[in-house]
């Protein structure tokens, strides 16, 4: 082995740790989990805009049941590209691709990076492909290396890797309790695959499986990348300061509204009024001493009229950052042909760089992996995008790019 897998894994984990806090914050305000304190969320502008953007990207990049990918033979001697195209489309349509990819688009928009795992189904299944959206918290990456950490019961590890023999110190425990949780790390460095138990100590003593992949099953793609960084930056990460501020402003507005509804009161401590028995409800009679002023309202010094101006500006900036004001559905209003062309041109100026990156990091690896699986199963002749055929990507976003002479 020409590389130190232990050191690479540690370096990948250390690099990912710098992003975990940002991912947690972005997820909390857009896709809160069961562990998040949802009661502390007061503004849903970002969550709504992120969901709408994911839906737009879904329909622009990979519209379901459409012919968005084709293969063109490089020469007459090339394998049958038409048969490969038909087989690839059919297996994608019969797989769980279209129900899984939306989860990746949400990660792409919220976290800036997404991971789609493309596995091969057993012979006889409806589709040769099986897809899983891997949470980015479980993925650590380096250039040309991917590390996937998963917690799973022992029996699942044994089913997944039947040739694995548990180490002596775990054998009896697993035998008595097949549900024993194990932390499994699956690493792909170039084409070399290694799986091991992350139980401390040297990796070589905890190896579960080794092998090679002809194509990478981990398809990792990014929205945009800053120079010198390996993880992507998405629209939500860019808008996170405004998202946090808008949430705080709404929280303060609601607190002020509570004061406006129930009021703040003061009373003389004259020995007659029992503050514990006061209930501010319509028709309530509150006793007071003769000559006492009883309960009197205390004017609040807070004036939150300006908050609505601030909140309106914040929400507009959030929607702008998440492209809600530029990628709205055509059905939202009647538009002329000229307006549609202008909107499409504006859309391509916004998404041009992202489109190019997704084509290179997502569409090409997806098609290449699919062709490799189908050719290995004997469904199609062996075909390569590098020498035998050219990928023709004809999704709606590509048609817009062609119309604007971007490609």
N, C-alpha and C positions, 0 to 999 in steps of 0.2 A: 504494500500500500504506500503510495507516494505522498500521502497527506496524513496529517494527524487529525483523525475524526473527532477526538475528544476536545482538542483545542478549537477546531472549527465550530463545533456545537456550542461551546462556551462563548466564543466571540459572537456567534449569531444571537444567542440569548441576550448577551449584554447590549448589542445594538438594538434589539427589539424593545428592551426595557425602557429605553429613552422615549418610546412612542406610546407605551401602555397608558400613561396618565392622560395623554391627549385623546386616545381612542375612547377611554372610559368617559371623559367629559363629553365628547361628540356623541357617543351612544346614549348617554343619559338624557340629553335634550332632544333626541330624534327617535331613538329606538329603545326606550327604557326597558330593562329586564326585570325579572321578579325580584332581584336583589336591590334594585334601585328604589329610593324613597320617592314614589310617584306623587305623594302628597306635596312634595316640594317643587313640583313642576306647575307653572302657572300660565305658560304661553305655548301654544301648539303651532305657531307659525312655521318654525323650522321643520317640525315633524311632517306637517302637511306638504310643505314645499319639497322636502326630500323625497317623499313618497311619489309626488307628481313627477319629479325629475326622473326617478327610477322607471316610472311607467313610460315616460317619453323616450328614454334611452332604450328601453325594451322594444318599443314599437319601431324605433329608428334603426337599431342595430340587428336585432334577431326577431323579426315579427313571426309569430307561430304560423305553421302550416303554409309558409310561403317559400318560394324558390330563391332564397337569398344567396345561395352559393352554387357555383358551377365550376367545372374544370374544362380547360381548353388544352388539347394535346399540343405539345411542342413540335411534333413532326408526325408524319404518316406512320412512322415506325413505333410511335409511342403506344402504350397500352390503351385499351378502350376507355376514354375519358367519360363518354356518355354513360356507360354502365356503372362506372365508379361514382358519378354524380347521382344517379338514380338510387344506388345502394346507400350512399352517404345520407341523402335526404330522407330516405325511408327509415333508416335506423335512428336518425335524430328525431323524426316525428313520432316514432313508436317508443322512444325512451322518455325518461323523466327530465330531459334537458329544459324544456320550456317552463316547467314548474320550478326548476331549481335555479335557473340563471337569474331570475328576478332577485333572489336572495343575494347573489353576488353583486348585482347592480346596486343594491342598497348598501352593501359594504363599500363598494367603489365610491359612491357618493358621500357616504358618511365618514369613512376612514381613509379613503384615497387609494386603498389597495384591496384587492379581492383575490380569493383562491378558489378555483373550480377543480375538483378532483374527478378525472375521467377514467373510470375503471371498465373492465371487460366483463360482461355478463356470461354466465354458463351457456354452453351450447343448448339450444332449444328455447331460450327466452325470446320474448317478442322482439327485443332489440339487442344488438351486440354491445350497446353502450349502457353504462350506468353512471349517473352524475351525483356528486355530493358537494354542497357548498361548505367549505372548511372555514370555521371562524378564524380570524386573523390572530387571535390570542393563542391559537394552537399552532401557528406557523411562524417559523423563524427562517430568514433567508440571508444568503450571501450570494455574491456573483457565482453563478453556475452551481449553487447548492441550495437544497431545500430540506428543512427539518420540521417534521410533523409530530407533535406530541399529543398523545391520546390516553385518557384514562379509561380502561375497560376491564371487565371481570376476566378472571383467568381462563374460564372456559371459552370466551370469545377469542382470546389470543391463541389458544390451542386449536380452535376451529379454523382460524385464519391461517395459521402456520402449523399444519399437522405434523411436520417433521421435527418440531421443536420439543426438546426434552427439558422440563423445568429443572433448575439447579437443585442440588440436594437439600439446601436449607429451605426451599419453598415447596418441595415435592409433597411432603406430608400435609402441609397447610392447604395446598390446592386440592389434594385428595379429599380432605375433610370438608372443605368449603370451596366449591368451584366458583363461587361468587367473589372470591378474594380479589380486591381491586389491585390492578397492576398499572404502572405508568410505562407506556410503550413509546419509544422514539423511533420514527421511521425516517431515515435519511436517504436522500438521493443526491449524490455528488457526481455531476456529469451524467453518465449512464449507469453508475454503480450504486446499487441499493443495499442498505444495511438497516436491520431492525434490531433494537436491543432494549432491555429493561433498564430504565433509569432508576436503579436501586442503590446508587452510590458505588464507588469503586471504579475499576477500570472497565471500559466498554467491552473489551475482548472477553471478559469473564461473564458477560451478560448477553451475548449475542443470541438473538432469536432466529434470524434468517439473513441470508445474503442472496444477491442475484444481480441481474442487469436488466435494464429497460432499453428497448430500441428507441422509444420516444417518451418524453416526460409526461407522466399522468397528472402532475401538479401544474395546472395552467394558472399562473399568477400574472395579473394585469393591473395597471395603475392609471389613475386619472391624469396626473401630471407629476413631474419629478423635479425637485430642486437640485442644482449642481452639487455633487458630492454626497447625495442621499440615495438610499436604496429603496426606501418605502415611499409610497406616493402621497400626494396631498390632494384631498378632494374639496368640493365646494363647501361642505359643512365645516371642515377644519379652518378654511379661510374666513368663514363668517362666524366662527365660534365666539369672539369677543362681543359682537352685536347680539348673538343669540343669548348669551349669559346676561347681558345688560337688559334686554327686553324681558327676560324672565323675572329679573329683579324689579323692574319698573312695574310690571303687572302685579307682583306680590305686594309692593307698597301701595299701589292703587286700591287693591282689594282690602288691605288693612285700613286705608283711609275711608273706604266705603263702609266698612264695619262701624267705624266711629261715627260716620254720618248717619247711619241707620239707627244705632242704639244710643249714640250720644255719650258725652262724658258729663257726669253730674257731681255737684258738691252739696254737702249738707252740714248744718251746725250740729256738733256733738253735744246735744242738750239733754241727753239722758232719756229722751222720749222716743226718738227715731232709732229703731233697731235695724241697722243696715243689712243684717242677715235675713230679715223677713221682707225686704223690699223686692218686689217683682215688677219690672217695667213692662206691663202688658196693658192693652187697651181696657179701659174701665176699672183699672186698679185704683183703690183708695189707700193712700199712704198717710198715716196719722202724723201730726206735727204739733209741737208745743204752741200755745197761744203766743202770738207775737213773733214766732220764729218764721224765718223765710222758707223753712222746709228744704225740699230739693230744688236746686237752681241749676240750669244748664251751664256748662263751662265751654266757652267758645274755643274751638280748635284753631291752632295757629297754622295748621297745614292747609295749603291751597294747591291742589294737584291739577289745576287746569292746564298748566304747562306740561304735565306728564303725558297728556294725550298728544300733544305736538311731538314730544320726544319719542313716544311709542310709535306714532305713525311713521316717523322718519326711520326708526330702527326696523320696523316690519318691512318697509319698502326696500331697505338695504339688504335684509335677509332674503327676501324674495328675488331681488336682483342678483345676489351672489349665487343663489340656487336656481337661477335662470327661469323662475316662475313667470316673470313678466316678458320673457322672450321665447319660451318654448311652450306657450299655451296651446291648447288643442284648437284646431281650426273650427270645431263646432261651437266654440264659445261665442262667436259672433259671425255675421255675414261678412265675407271678405271678397273683394274683387280679385281677378287674376293678377293684376299688377301688385296688389297688396300681398298676395300669397308669394309671388316671386321675390318681393322685397324682404318678406319675413324669412324665406328660405335662404336668401343671400346672407342676411344677418345671422341666421342660425349657423351657417357654415363658417362664418368668420369667427364665431364663438367656439365652435366645436371642431374646427379644422385640425388643430394640434392634437386634441384628445382622440379624434377619429383615427389619425395616423398611428398613434400609439396603440390604440385598441386593435387596429388591424394587424399590427406587427406582434403584439404580445398576447392577443386573445384569439382572433379569428384564424390566423395562420397555424398556431400550435394546435388548435381544436381540430381543424381539417386534417392536418398532418397526422395527428394521433388517431383520428377516425379511419383514415386510409390505411394506416399501419395495422390496426386491429382487423379490419375487413380483409386485407390481403393475407394476413397470417391465418385467418380462418378459412381461406379459400373462396370467399364470396366474390372477390375481384382479383384481377391480376395485380402484381406488385407495381405500385405507381408512386412516384416521388414528385413533390412540388418543385424540387430543385433541378430535376433533369427531364422528367417525363411530361409534366403538365403545368399549366399556369392557372392559378386560382383566379376566378372571376367572381368578385364579391358584388352582388347586385341588390343589396338592401336599400331601403328608402334613403338612408343618409348618403349612400354612394351616388345615387341618382342626383341628389342635390349637389354633391361635390362635382359631378361631371357637368351639370348645368352651369355651375359657377366657374368652370375651367380650373378647379383646384387639383383635379387628377385627370 
